[in-house]
Amino acid sequence: MSNATTIGNPAAPAVPDDRIDPKKAIAFLAMVFGMFMAILDIQIVSASLAEIQAGLSASSDEISWVQTSYLIAEVIMIPLSGFLGRLVSTRILFSVSAAGFTAASVLCATATNIDQMIVYRAIQGFIGGGMIPSVFAAAFTIFPPSKRSIVSPMIGLVATLAPTIGPTVGGYLSHAFSWHWLFLVNVIPGIAVAIAAWNLIDFDKGDRSLLNKFDWWGLAAMAAFLGSLEYVLEEGPRNDWLQDHAVYYCSIVMVIGAVTFFYRAFTAEQPIVDLFAFKNLNFAFGSAFSFVLGIGLYGLTYIYPVYLGQIRGYDALMIGEALFVSGLAMFMTAPVAGFLSGRMDPRIMIMLGFLGFAAGTWTMTHLTADWDFHELLIPQILRGCSLMLCMVPINNLALGTLPPSRLKNASGLFNLMRNLGGAVGLAVINQILTDRGAIHYAQLSENVHWGNPEAEDMMATMAQNFASKGLDGPATALSKISGMVHQQALLLSFMDVFYILTMLFASLAIFAIMMRKPGAPAPGGGGGH
């Protein structure tokens, strides 16, 4: 009898630990789809802002807030969701978030002026932000380590694919129907996700006693800090930073909020955000890599459409069609990344991913005004493949070594770092485009002046051609040459951005080796990698 017990016991836990409960699997799929909708809606409006602006009779300054309000609200909710998940349970948080996101989507579609749209988008972003970290936490809570090669690529694909194909989906919807369908498309899937989440999620229980120690000052400070930070990063490059009164005052609020938030985070009995997860070296490095990944994800999703729109003159639909390749590359690479994650050192995967990023952006440093779909094909494929090669092992290394009690808060911080990386990346990219564009324009203009024989010959030829068409030859030729110089200056500034990104991604590949590789799972904990 004792022999049977000795022989049988060690193997016994492996069976239930390796088995995936079908109910939990379906619940997790519903959560993944909810996260997809929330992340997709960050970028789904980006290619269709002109249509929304016309429909709401908004100014060019006001329309950018359709995206900014969503991002500010979402970036506040993402770290808060860890506390809310522990307070009310994943089931209630996710179900309410899915239902509220769906209702807010309907409100956005019914907006009749820009003020309503900004408020509804803020509500949509805030409520939708509760779904994103919950998925990451659930993936590492309910599935054994042996299944991470399946689960991690799935959430990695959704987190990176959704913002990448956002402009494509938005372009098609607004072109085929109207801008209202950018939001109405969420309704039926949102209802389905809310019902599935309410009936299937049972991963944990809420702890209402946490409300007795709720840190209201910490919440207010976090909202002031992150909301102002997002506003400053969004509006600063457009408005000459502190020269603008709103940016100046928001910067003051940001500093005060940051000092108060970090003070409360380290002194409050039950802080809103548990920053002690950063004591885990893997999580700290993983969050840093997630920050840079946000630059690559959101920054490149932004700069390609800007190039195609301003240099090539593409409309929303044409931009969406040209950029679909990155999403396809991610989709094709996801299973490969999952396969490699169980067989290759994750640090090597991260290095390969960042080097792939660097190779893609280095290719773009040879950009010309004639580049089209075919020239952008290889850089886009490299970007799509590299995102998945980075995302899967970064998820595993950052969250895979944390105890379950820290996962919810840590997941919020991890996702926050990716979004902040995107916000910082967009601000820096916009600033480089503005500053370097002005410098290049000044340098090029020096060579296009009276007294330069080549410039005078070009001017005379163009003036003659325009005059033969009944136009004011000299004035039209001067305007045309000025436009050519401006375009070339903008093109050179794009090349500068891609060069800086190349250096960033290449240097991050070196730091990947500093992370610790997670050890093998404990016996019965999932059966290895």
TINUVO-624921 format. One record per residue (C-alpha): z, x, y. Coordinates in steps of 0.2 Angstrom, whole numbers, plus 5000, padded with zeros to 4 digits. Layout:
<pts>
<pt pz="Z" px="X" py="Y"/>
...
</pts>
This chain:
<pts>
<pt pz="5000" px="5000" py="5000"/>
<pt pz="5005" px="5014" py="5012"/>
<pt pz="4989" px="5023" py="5008"/>
<pt pz="4978" px="5008" py="5012"/>
<pt pz="4987" px="5006" py="5028"/>
<pt pz="4985" px="5024" py="5033"/>
<pt pz="4966" px="5024" py="5028"/>
<pt pz="4962" px="5007" py="5036"/>
<pt pz="4972" px="5008" py="5052"/>
<pt pz="4962" px="5021" py="5062"/>
<pt pz="4945" px="5013" py="5059"/>
<pt pz="4951" px="4995" py="5062"/>
<pt pz="4950" px="4995" py="5081"/>
<pt pz="4932" px="5001" py="5082"/>
<pt pz="4925" px="4984" py="5076"/>
<pt pz="4932" px="4973" py="5090"/>
<pt pz="4930" px="4986" py="5103"/>
<pt pz="4912" px="4989" py="5100"/>
<pt pz="4908" px="4971" py="5099"/>
<pt pz="4902" px="4962" py="5115"/>
<pt pz="4908" px="4944" py="5117"/>
<pt pz="4893" px="4933" py="5120"/>
<pt pz="4902" px="4922" py="5132"/>
<pt pz="4907" px="4938" py="5142"/>
<pt pz="4890" px="4945" py="5141"/>
<pt pz="4882" px="4928" py="5148"/>
<pt pz="4895" px="4928" py="5162"/>
<pt pz="4891" px="4946" py="5166"/>
<pt pz="4873" px="4942" py="5167"/>
<pt pz="4877" px="4927" py="5179"/>
<pt pz="4887" px="4939" py="5190"/>
<pt pz="4873" px="4952" py="5190"/>
<pt pz="4861" px="4939" py="5196"/>
<pt pz="4873" px="4933" py="5210"/>
<pt pz="4875" px="4951" py="5216"/>
<pt pz="4856" px="4953" py="5216"/>
<pt pz="4854" px="4938" py="5228"/>
<pt pz="4868" px="4945" py="5239"/>
<pt pz="4860" px="4962" py="5240"/>
<pt pz="4842" px="4956" py="5241"/>
<pt pz="4847" px="4945" py="5257"/>
<pt pz="4851" px="4961" py="5266"/>
<pt pz="4832" px="4966" py="5267"/>
<pt pz="4823" px="4950" py="5263"/>
<pt pz="4822" px="4946" py="5282"/>
<pt pz="4816" px="4963" py="5287"/>
<pt pz="4798" px="4961" py="5285"/>
<pt pz="4798" px="4943" py="5292"/>
<pt pz="4808" px="4945" py="5308"/>
<pt pz="4793" px="4941" py="5319"/>
<pt pz="4791" px="4924" py="5310"/>
<pt pz="4809" px="4920" py="5312"/>
<pt pz="4809" px="4926" py="5330"/>
<pt pz="4794" px="4914" py="5334"/>
<pt pz="4802" px="4900" py="5324"/>
<pt pz="4819" px="4901" py="5334"/>
<pt pz="4811" px="4906" py="5351"/>
<pt pz="4822" px="4922" py="5351"/>
<pt pz="4820" px="4938" py="5361"/>
<pt pz="4816" px="4955" py="5353"/>
<pt pz="4834" px="4960" py="5357"/>
<pt pz="4842" px="4945" py="5349"/>
<pt pz="4831" px="4944" py="5333"/>
<pt pz="4838" px="4961" py="5326"/>
<pt pz="4855" px="4952" py="5325"/>
<pt pz="4848" px="4941" py="5310"/>
<pt pz="4850" px="4957" py="5300"/>
<pt pz="4865" px="4965" py="5309"/>
<pt pz="4877" px="4951" py="5308"/>
<pt pz="4874" px="4950" py="5289"/>
<pt pz="4878" px="4968" py="5287"/>
<pt pz="4893" px="4968" py="5298"/>
<pt pz="4901" px="4954" py="5289"/>
<pt pz="4896" px="4960" py="5272"/>
<pt pz="4903" px="4978" py="5275"/>
<pt pz="4920" px="4970" py="5280"/>
<pt pz="4921" px="4959" py="5264"/>
<pt pz="4916" px="4972" py="5252"/>
<pt pz="4932" px="4982" py="5253"/>
<pt pz="4943" px="4966" py="5255"/>
<pt pz="4936" px="4959" py="5239"/>
<pt pz="4946" px="4971" py="5228"/>
<pt pz="4962" px="4963" py="5235"/>
<pt pz="4955" px="4945" py="5234"/>
<pt pz="4950" px="4948" py="5216"/>
<pt pz="4968" px="4954" py="5211"/>
<pt pz="4975" px="4939" py="5221"/>
<pt pz="4965" px="4924" py="5215"/>
<pt pz="4956" px="4932" py="5199"/>
<pt pz="4938" px="4937" py="5197"/>
<pt pz="4933" px="4919" py="5191"/>
<pt pz="4939" px="4910" py="5207"/>
<pt pz="4933" px="4924" py="5219"/>
<pt pz="4915" px="4925" py="5212"/>
<pt pz="4913" px="4906" py="5209"/>
<pt pz="4918" px="4903" py="5227"/>
<pt pz="4908" px="4917" py="5234"/>
<pt pz="4892" px="4911" py="5224"/>
<pt pz="4895" px="4893" py="5230"/>
<pt pz="4898" px="4898" py="5248"/>
<pt pz="4883" px="4910" py="5249"/>
<pt pz="4872" px="4896" py="5243"/>
<pt pz="4879" px="4884" py="5256"/>
<pt pz="4877" px="4897" py="5269"/>
<pt pz="4859" px="4900" py="5264"/>
<pt pz="4855" px="4881" py="5267"/>
<pt pz="4863" px="4883" py="5284"/>
<pt pz="4852" px="4898" py="5288"/>
<pt pz="4837" px="4888" py="5283"/>
<pt pz="4842" px="4873" py="5295"/>
<pt pz="4845" px="4884" py="5310"/>
<pt pz="4837" px="4878" py="5326"/>
<pt pz="4841" px="4892" py="5337"/>
<pt pz="4846" px="4911" py="5336"/>
<pt pz="4864" px="4908" py="5340"/>
<pt pz="4866" px="4896" py="5325"/>
<pt pz="4856" px="4909" py="5314"/>
<pt pz="4867" px="4923" py="5319"/>
<pt pz="4883" px="4914" py="5314"/>
<pt pz="4876" px="4907" py="5298"/>
<pt pz="4870" px="4924" py="5293"/>
<pt pz="4887" px="4932" py="5296"/>
<pt pz="4895" px="4918" py="5285"/>
<pt pz="4882" px="4922" py="5272"/>
<pt pz="4885" px="4940" py="5272"/>
<pt pz="4904" px="4939" py="5272"/>
<pt pz="4904" px="4927" py="5258"/>
<pt pz="4890" px="4936" py="5248"/>
<pt pz="4899" px="4952" py="5250"/>
<pt pz="4913" px="4946" py="5238"/>
<pt pz="4901" px="4946" py="5223"/>
<pt pz="4895" px="4964" py="5224"/>
<pt pz="4910" px="4974" py="5220"/>
<pt pz="4916" px="4961" py="5207"/>
<pt pz="4901" px="4966" py="5196"/>
<pt pz="4904" px="4984" py="5196"/>
<pt pz="4923" px="4981" py="5192"/>
<pt pz="4919" px="4969" py="5178"/>
<pt pz="4906" px="4981" py="5170"/>
<pt pz="4919" px="4994" py="5167"/>
<pt pz="4933" px="4982" py="5163"/>
<pt pz="4925" px="4971" py="5149"/>
<pt pz="4913" px="4983" py="5141"/>
<pt pz="4918" px="4998" py="5130"/>
<pt pz="4912" px="5015" py="5135"/>
<pt pz="4899" px="5015" py="5121"/>
<pt pz="4890" px="5000" py="5130"/>
<pt pz="4889" px="5009" py="5147"/>
<pt pz="4871" px="5015" py="5143"/>
<pt pz="4866" px="4997" py="5143"/>
<pt pz="4877" px="4990" py="5156"/>
<pt pz="4877" px="5004" py="5170"/>
<pt pz="4858" px="5004" py="5171"/>
<pt pz="4858" px="4985" py="5173"/>
<pt pz="4869" px="4985" py="5188"/>
<pt pz="4861" px="5001" py="5195"/>
<pt pz="4844" px="4993" py="5194"/>
<pt pz="4850" px="4978" py="5203"/>
<pt pz="4859" px="4987" py="5216"/>
<pt pz="4844" px="4998" py="5220"/>
<pt pz="4830" px="4986" py="5216"/>
<pt pz="4836" px="4972" py="5227"/>
<pt pz="4835" px="4980" py="5244"/>
<pt pz="4819" px="4989" py="5239"/>
<pt pz="4809" px="4974" py="5234"/>
<pt pz="4817" px="4963" py="5248"/>
<pt pz="4803" px="4966" py="5261"/>
<pt pz="4790" px="4963" py="5247"/>
<pt pz="4798" px="4946" py="5242"/>
<pt pz="4801" px="4941" py="5260"/>
<pt pz="4784" px="4945" py="5265"/>
<pt pz="4776" px="4934" py="5251"/>
<pt pz="4788" px="4920" py="5255"/>
<pt pz="4785" px="4919" py="5273"/>
<pt pz="4767" px="4922" py="5271"/>
<pt pz="4764" px="4909" py="5257"/>
<pt pz="4777" px="4895" py="5264"/>
<pt pz="4788" px="4898" py="5279"/>
<pt pz="4802" px="4909" py="5285"/>
<pt pz="4814" px="4895" py="5279"/>
<pt pz="4811" px="4899" py="5261"/>
<pt pz="4818" px="4916" py="5263"/>
<pt pz="4835" px="4907" py="5262"/>
<pt pz="4830" px="4891" py="5252"/>
<pt pz="4825" px="4902" py="5238"/>
<pt pz="4843" px="4905" py="5235"/>
<pt pz="4849" px="4887" py="5232"/>
<pt pz="4845" px="4883" py="5214"/>
<pt pz="4849" px="4901" py="5207"/>
<pt pz="4865" px="4900" py="5218"/>
<pt pz="4871" px="4884" py="5211"/>
<pt pz="4867" px="4890" py="5193"/>
<pt pz="4877" px="4906" py="5196"/>
<pt pz="4892" px="4897" py="5203"/>
<pt pz="4893" px="4885" py="5188"/>
<pt pz="4891" px="4899" py="5176"/>
<pt pz="4904" px="4909" py="5184"/>
<pt pz="4917" px="4895" py="5185"/>
<pt pz="4914" px="4890" py="5167"/>
<pt pz="4912" px="4907" py="5158"/>
<pt pz="4922" px="4921" py="5168"/>
<pt pz="4939" px="4923" py="5160"/>
<pt pz="4941" px="4942" py="5162"/>
<pt pz="4958" px="4942" py="5171"/>
<pt pz="4971" px="4932" py="5180"/>
<pt pz="4976" px="4931" py="5198"/>
<pt pz="4993" px="4937" py="5205"/>
<pt pz="4998" px="4925" py="5219"/>
<pt pz="5013" px="4935" py="5223"/>
<pt pz="5002" px="4948" py="5231"/>
<pt pz="5001" px="4936" py="5246"/>
<pt pz="5019" px="4938" py="5250"/>
<pt pz="5015" px="4956" py="5254"/>
<pt pz="4998" px="4953" py="5262"/>
<pt pz="4995" px="4966" py="5276"/>
<pt pz="4988" px="4955" py="5290"/>
<pt pz="4988" px="4970" py="5302"/>
<pt pz="4978" px="4981" py="5290"/>
<pt pz="4965" px="4967" py="5288"/>
<pt pz="4963" px="4965" py="5307"/>
<pt pz="4962" px="4984" py="5309"/>
<pt pz="4949" px="4985" py="5294"/>
<pt pz="4938" px="4971" py="5302"/>
<pt pz="4939" px="4980" py="5319"/>
<pt pz="4935" px="4997" py="5312"/>
<pt pz="4921" px="4992" py="5300"/>
<pt pz="4913" px="4979" py="5311"/>
<pt pz="4913" px="4990" py="5326"/>
<pt pz="4907" px="5005" py="5316"/>
<pt pz="4892" px="4994" py="5309"/>
<pt pz="4888" px="4988" py="5327"/>
<pt pz="4888" px="5005" py="5335"/>
<pt pz="4877" px="5012" py="5321"/>
<pt pz="4865" px="4998" py="5322"/>
<pt pz="4864" px="4996" py="5341"/>
<pt pz="4868" px="5014" py="5347"/>
<pt pz="4851" px="5022" py="5344"/>
<pt pz="4842" px="5007" py="5353"/>
<pt pz="4853" px="5007" py="5368"/>
<pt pz="4857" px="5026" py="5372"/>
<pt pz="4874" px="5025" py="5363"/>
<pt pz="4889" px="5026" py="5375"/>
<pt pz="4878" px="5022" py="5390"/>
<pt pz="4877" px="5004" py="5384"/>
<pt pz="4893" px="4995" py="5389"/>
<pt pz="4894" px="4985" py="5372"/>
<pt pz="4892" px="5001" py="5362"/>
<pt pz="4905" px="5010" py="5373"/>
<pt pz="4918" px="4996" py="5371"/>
<pt pz="4915" px="4994" py="5352"/>
<pt pz="4917" px="5013" py="5350"/>
<pt pz="4934" px="5011" py="5358"/>
<pt pz="4938" px="4997" py="5346"/>
<pt pz="4932" px="5007" py="5331"/>
<pt pz="4943" px="5022" py="5335"/>
<pt pz="4959" px="5011" py="5337"/>
<pt pz="4954" px="5000" py="5322"/>
<pt pz="4951" px="5016" py="5311"/>
<pt pz="4968" px="5024" py="5316"/>
<pt pz="4977" px="5008" py="5313"/>
<pt pz="4968" px="5005" py="5297"/>
<pt pz="4971" px="5022" py="5289"/>
<pt pz="4990" px="5021" py="5295"/>
<pt pz="4992" px="5004" py="5286"/>
<pt pz="4983" px="5010" py="5271"/>
<pt pz="4995" px="5024" py="5268"/>
<pt pz="5011" px="5016" py="5274"/>
<pt pz="5010" px="4997" py="5269"/>
<pt pz="5019" px="4991" py="5254"/>
<pt pz="5003" px="4982" py="5248"/>
<pt pz="4988" px="4989" py="5258"/>
<pt pz="4972" px="4979" py="5259"/>
<pt pz="4962" px="4994" py="5252"/>
<pt pz="4970" px="5007" py="5240"/>
<pt pz="4963" px="5024" py="5246"/>
<pt pz="4973" px="5033" py="5233"/>
<pt pz="4958" px="5031" py="5221"/>
<pt pz="4950" px="5046" py="5231"/>
<pt pz="4963" px="5057" py="5223"/>
<pt pz="4952" px="5056" py="5207"/>
<pt pz="4940" px="5070" py="5210"/>
<pt pz="4926" px="5061" py="5201"/>
<pt pz="4928" px="5046" py="5211"/>
<pt pz="4929" px="5056" py="5227"/>
<pt pz="4913" px="5065" py="5223"/>
<pt pz="4905" px="5049" py="5216"/>
<pt pz="4908" px="5040" py="5233"/>
<pt pz="4901" px="5055" py="5243"/>
<pt pz="4885" px="5054" py="5232"/>
<pt pz="4885" px="5035" py="5234"/>
<pt pz="4885" px="5038" py="5253"/>
<pt pz="4870" px="5049" py="5252"/>
<pt pz="4861" px="5037" py="5239"/>
<pt pz="4863" px="5024" py="5253"/>
<pt pz="4854" px="5035" py="5265"/>
<pt pz="4840" px="5037" py="5252"/>
<pt pz="4840" px="5019" py="5247"/>
<pt pz="4841" px="5010" py="5264"/>
<pt pz="4834" px="5024" py="5275"/>
<pt pz="4818" px="5026" py="5265"/>
<pt pz="4816" px="5007" py="5263"/>
<pt pz="4816" px="5006" py="5282"/>
<pt pz="4805" px="5021" py="5286"/>
<pt pz="4791" px="5017" py="5275"/>
<pt pz="4788" px="5000" py="5283"/>
<pt pz="4790" px="5007" py="5301"/>
<pt pz="4776" px="5020" py="5297"/>
<pt pz="4765" px="5007" py="5289"/>
<pt pz="4767" px="4995" py="5303"/>
<pt pz="4767" px="5007" py="5318"/>
<pt pz="4754" px="5020" py="5312"/>
<pt pz="4743" px="5009" py="5300"/>
<pt pz="4745" px="4992" py="5308"/>
<pt pz="4750" px="4983" py="5292"/>
<pt pz="4757" px="4966" py="5293"/>
<pt pz="4773" px="4960" py="5283"/>
<pt pz="4762" px="4955" py="5267"/>
<pt pz="4752" px="4971" py="5267"/>
<pt pz="4768" px="4982" py="5269"/>
<pt pz="4776" px="4972" py="5254"/>
<pt pz="4761" px="4975" py="5243"/>
<pt pz="4761" px="4994" py="5248"/>
<pt pz="4779" px="4996" py="5244"/>
<pt pz="4780" px="4987" py="5227"/>
<pt pz="4778" px="5003" py="5218"/>
<pt pz="4795" px="5009" py="5221"/>
<pt pz="4803" px="4994" py="5213"/>
<pt pz="4791" px="4995" py="5198"/>
<pt pz="4796" px="5013" py="5195"/>
<pt pz="4815" px="5008" py="5196"/>
<pt pz="4812" px="4994" py="5183"/>
<pt pz="4802" px="5006" py="5171"/>
<pt pz="4815" px="5020" py="5173"/>
<pt pz="4831" px="5009" py="5170"/>
<pt pz="4830" px="5010" py="5151"/>
<pt pz="4826" px="5028" py="5151"/>
<pt pz="4841" px="5032" py="5163"/>
<pt pz="4852" px="5022" py="5151"/>
<pt pz="4845" px="5031" py="5136"/>
<pt pz="4848" px="5048" py="5144"/>
<pt pz="4865" px="5043" py="5151"/>
<pt pz="4872" px="5043" py="5133"/>
<pt pz="4863" px="5060" py="5128"/>
<pt pz="4863" px="5071" py="5143"/>
<pt pz="4876" px="5078" py="5154"/>
<pt pz="4878" px="5066" py="5169"/>
<pt pz="4879" px="5080" py="5181"/>
<pt pz="4862" px="5086" py="5176"/>
<pt pz="4855" px="5069" py="5178"/>
<pt pz="4862" px="5068" py="5196"/>
<pt pz="4854" px="5085" py="5200"/>
<pt pz="4837" px="5079" py="5193"/>
<pt pz="4838" px="5063" py="5203"/>
<pt pz="4842" px="5072" py="5219"/>
<pt pz="4829" px="5085" py="5216"/>
<pt pz="4816" px="5071" py="5213"/>
<pt pz="4822" px="5063" py="5229"/>
<pt pz="4819" px="5080" py="5238"/>
<pt pz="4802" px="5082" py="5230"/>
<pt pz="4796" px="5065" py="5236"/>
<pt pz="4802" px="5067" py="5254"/>
<pt pz="4795" px="5085" py="5254"/>
<pt pz="4778" px="5077" py="5249"/>
<pt pz="4780" px="5066" py="5264"/>
<pt pz="4781" px="5081" py="5276"/>
<pt pz="4762" px="5083" py="5275"/>
<pt pz="4760" px="5065" py="5281"/>
<pt pz="4744" px="5060" py="5291"/>
<pt pz="4739" px="5045" py="5301"/>
<pt pz="4727" px="5041" py="5287"/>
<pt pz="4739" px="5040" py="5272"/>
<pt pz="4738" px="5024" py="5263"/>
<pt pz="4743" px="5016" py="5246"/>
<pt pz="4736" px="5030" py="5236"/>
<pt pz="4744" px="5044" py="5246"/>
<pt pz="4761" px="5035" py="5246"/>
<pt pz="4760" px="5032" py="5227"/>
<pt pz="4768" px="5048" py="5221"/>
<pt pz="4782" px="5049" py="5234"/>
<pt pz="4786" px="5031" py="5230"/>
<pt pz="4786" px="5034" py="5211"/>
<pt pz="4798" px="5049" py="5213"/>
<pt pz="4809" px="5039" py="5224"/>
<pt pz="4810" px="5024" py="5212"/>
<pt pz="4813" px="5035" py="5197"/>
<pt pz="4826" px="5047" py="5206"/>
<pt pz="4836" px="5032" py="5212"/>
<pt pz="4839" px="5026" py="5194"/>
<pt pz="4842" px="5044" py="5188"/>
<pt pz="4856" px="5046" py="5201"/>
<pt pz="4863" px="5028" py="5201"/>
<pt pz="4868" px="5027" py="5183"/>
<pt pz="4877" px="5043" py="5180"/>
<pt pz="4885" px="5041" py="5198"/>
<pt pz="4892" px="5024" py="5193"/>
<pt pz="4899" px="5031" py="5176"/>
<pt pz="4907" px="5047" py="5184"/>
<pt pz="4914" px="5038" py="5199"/>
<pt pz="4921" px="5022" py="5190"/>
<pt pz="4921" px="5027" py="5172"/>
<pt pz="4937" px="5038" py="5173"/>
<pt pz="4948" px="5026" py="5183"/>
<pt pz="4962" px="5016" py="5175"/>
<pt pz="4958" px="4997" py="5175"/>
<pt pz="4972" px="4993" py="5187"/>
<pt pz="4962" px="5003" py="5201"/>
<pt pz="4945" px="4997" py="5197"/>
<pt pz="4944" px="4982" py="5208"/>
<pt pz="4949" px="4991" py="5224"/>
<pt pz="4939" px="5007" py="5219"/>
<pt pz="4923" px="4997" py="5216"/>
<pt pz="4924" px="4989" py="5233"/>
<pt pz="4926" px="5007" py="5241"/>
<pt pz="4912" px="5014" py="5230"/>
<pt pz="4900" px="5000" py="5236"/>
<pt pz="4906" px="5002" py="5254"/>
<pt pz="4901" px="5020" py="5254"/>
<pt pz="4884" px="5016" py="5249"/>
<pt pz="4882" px="5003" py="5263"/>
<pt pz="4890" px="5014" py="5276"/>
<pt pz="4878" px="5028" py="5270"/>
<pt pz="4863" px="5016" py="5273"/>
<pt pz="4870" px="5011" py="5290"/>
<pt pz="4873" px="5030" py="5295"/>
<pt pz="4856" px="5034" py="5288"/>
<pt pz="4847" px="5021" py="5298"/>
<pt pz="4856" px="5026" py="5314"/>
<pt pz="4852" px="5045" py="5312"/>
<pt pz="4834" px="5041" py="5307"/>
<pt pz="4831" px="5030" py="5322"/>
<pt pz="4839" px="5043" py="5333"/>
<pt pz="4828" px="5057" py="5326"/>
<pt pz="4812" px="5047" py="5328"/>
<pt pz="4817" px="5043" py="5346"/>
<pt pz="4822" px="5061" py="5351"/>
<pt pz="4809" px="5071" py="5341"/>
<pt pz="4795" px="5058" py="5346"/>
<pt pz="4799" px="5062" py="5365"/>
<pt pz="4799" px="5081" py="5362"/>
<pt pz="4783" px="5081" py="5352"/>
<pt pz="4775" px="5069" py="5365"/>
<pt pz="4780" px="5081" py="5379"/>
<pt pz="4773" px="5096" py="5370"/>
<pt pz="4757" px="5088" py="5365"/>
<pt pz="4754" px="5081" py="5383"/>
<pt pz="4755" px="5099" py="5389"/>
<pt pz="4739" px="5103" py="5380"/>
<pt pz="4730" px="5087" py="5386"/>
<pt pz="4728" px="5090" py="5405"/>
<pt pz="4715" px="5093" py="5418"/>
<pt pz="4709" px="5111" py="5417"/>
<pt pz="4709" px="5111" py="5398"/>
<pt pz="4690" px="5111" py="5394"/>
<pt pz="4692" px="5102" py="5377"/>
<pt pz="4703" px="5088" py="5385"/>
<pt pz="4691" px="5086" py="5399"/>
<pt pz="4676" px="5085" py="5387"/>
<pt pz="4684" px="5072" py="5376"/>
<pt pz="4689" px="5062" py="5392"/>
<pt pz="4671" px="5063" py="5399"/>
<pt pz="4663" px="5058" py="5382"/>
<pt pz="4676" px="5043" py="5379"/>
<pt pz="4674" px="5037" py="5397"/>
<pt pz="4655" px="5037" py="5395"/>
<pt pz="4656" px="5027" py="5379"/>
<pt pz="4668" px="5014" py="5386"/>
<pt pz="4658" px="5013" py="5402"/>
<pt pz="4642" px="5009" py="5392"/>
<pt pz="4652" px="4994" py="5385"/>
<pt pz="4656" px="4987" py="5402"/>
<pt pz="4674" px="4993" py="5403"/>
<pt pz="4682" px="5004" py="5416"/>
<pt pz="4678" px="5021" py="5408"/>
<pt pz="4690" px="5033" py="5415"/>
<pt pz="4705" px="5021" py="5414"/>
<pt pz="4701" px="5015" py="5396"/>
<pt pz="4698" px="5033" py="5390"/>
<pt pz="4715" px="5039" py="5398"/>
<pt pz="4724" px="5025" py="5390"/>
<pt pz="4716" px="5028" py="5373"/>
<pt pz="4720" px="5047" py="5374"/>
<pt pz="4738" px="5043" py="5379"/>
<pt pz="4739" px="5031" py="5363"/>
<pt pz="4732" px="5045" py="5352"/>
<pt pz="4745" px="5058" py="5359"/>
<pt pz="4759" px="5045" py="5356"/>
<pt pz="4754" px="5041" py="5339"/>
<pt pz="4753" px="5060" py="5334"/>
<pt pz="4770" px="5062" py="5342"/>
<pt pz="4777" px="5048" py="5331"/>
<pt pz="4769" px="5055" py="5316"/>
<pt pz="4777" px="5072" py="5319"/>
<pt pz="4794" px="5064" py="5321"/>
<pt pz="4791" px="5055" py="5304"/>
<pt pz="4788" px="5072" py="5296"/>
<pt pz="4804" px="5079" py="5304"/>
<pt pz="4814" px="5065" py="5297"/>
<pt pz="4807" px="5068" py="5279"/>
<pt pz="4810" px="5087" py="5281"/>
<pt pz="4828" px="5084" py="5285"/>
<pt pz="4830" px="5071" py="5271"/>
<pt pz="4823" px="5084" py="5259"/>
<pt pz="4836" px="5097" py="5264"/>
<pt pz="4850" px="5084" py="5262"/>
<pt pz="4844" px="5079" py="5244"/>
<pt pz="4841" px="5096" py="5239"/>
<pt pz="4858" px="5102" py="5244"/>
<pt pz="4867" px="5087" py="5236"/>
<pt pz="4859" px="5092" py="5219"/>
<pt pz="4869" px="5108" py="5220"/>
<pt pz="4886" px="5099" py="5222"/>
<pt pz="4883" px="5088" py="5207"/>
<pt pz="4889" px="5102" py="5196"/>
<pt pz="4906" px="5102" py="5205"/>
<pt pz="4910" px="5085" py="5197"/>
<pt pz="4920" px="5084" py="5180"/>
<pt pz="4911" px="5077" py="5165"/>
<pt pz="4921" px="5063" py="5158"/>
<pt pz="4929" px="5066" py="5141"/>
<pt pz="4924" px="5057" py="5125"/>
<pt pz="4932" px="5040" py="5124"/>
<pt pz="4948" px="5038" py="5114"/>
<pt pz="4946" px="5034" py="5096"/>
<pt pz="4942" px="5015" py="5094"/>
<pt pz="4938" px="5015" py="5112"/>
<pt pz="4920" px="5012" py="5110"/>
<pt pz="4913" px="5024" py="5099"/>
<pt pz="4908" px="5038" py="5110"/>
<pt pz="4894" px="5040" py="5122"/>
</pts>
